[in-house]
């Protein structure tokens, strides 16, 4: 007998969640130093503390393509944070060094 679809989906999601936790967190469930450094870099790179709307520096109007692009970048960080139940106060961009100019 096969497992019902909702149960399979829940199992798959739990396996993904545990993969994120094992990769980024220590035994106490909080990000370990290297994981925190990586999350701080992603937080900065994905523009979590920037506004959601992007205004073109040339035309001084809202750039819909850049706005959607930024929203996608923010979604990546938010997905990772949600998967590990991250408390946003635990990760400080300034505390872990790095530069906005690292393009990847």
N, C-alpha and C positions, 0 to 999 in steps of 0.2 A: 504494500500500500504506500502511495507517495504522500509526502508532506503537503498539506494545503498551501496554496500560493501565499497568503498573508504570513504564515509561519516561516516559509522559505525566505520571504523578503526580510522579515525581522531577523532571521539568522544571518543573512548576508550583511545586513546593516551592522549587526553586532560584531561580526568578524572584521569589517572595515574599521569600525570604531576602535576595536582592540589593537589593530595594526597601527593606527595613529597614536594611541596611548603608548604602546611599546616603543615606538620610534622616538617620541618626543618627551616622555615623562619618566620619572624615576619611580621607585617602589612605593613612594608615598602618594603617587598620583599627581604630583605637581611637575611642571616642566623642569628637567634637569638643566644645568648651566648651558650646555651646547644647544639644547632644544629651545631654551629661553632666548639665546642669542639669535637663533634662526627665526623664531617667532617675532622678535623685535625688528629684525631686518625685513621680514615679510610685511609687518604692520606698517613700517615706513614706506616700503616700496609700493604696497597696494593702496596707499593714501587713506588709511583708516581715519586719520584725524583731519583730513581735508574735507571740504564741502563736496556734495554730490554733483553739483552743476559745474561744468567747465566752460569758462568764457574764453573765446578766442582772443589772444593778445593783439592780433592784427585788426580784426573787425570790431572788437569789443561787443560781440553778440554771443549768445549761447551756441556752443558747438555741439550739436546732437551726437555726432560720431564719437568725439572725445568723451562726452558725458556717459554714453553707453559703455565705452571701453573702460572708463574708471569704475563704473558700476560692476562690470565683470571682474575687474581686479579685486575690488572690495569683497565680492562674493567668495572668491577663493580663500581669502584670509578668514572670513566669517565662517566658512564651512569647516576649516581646520580647527578654529577656536571652539566651535560647537561640538565637534567630534570628541574633543578632549575635555569638554566642560570647563573651558578656560575662563577664569575670572579676569576681566580686562585690567584690573588694578595690579595683577601679578606681572604684567609685561610692560616695561617702560622702554620706549624707543631710545632715549638718551642713555640709559643705564648700560646698554650693551654695545655701544659703539657702532661703527659702520657709517656709510655715507649714502646720501640720496643719489649720488652720481654713479653708483655701481650698476649698471644696466643689466643686472642679472646675477 
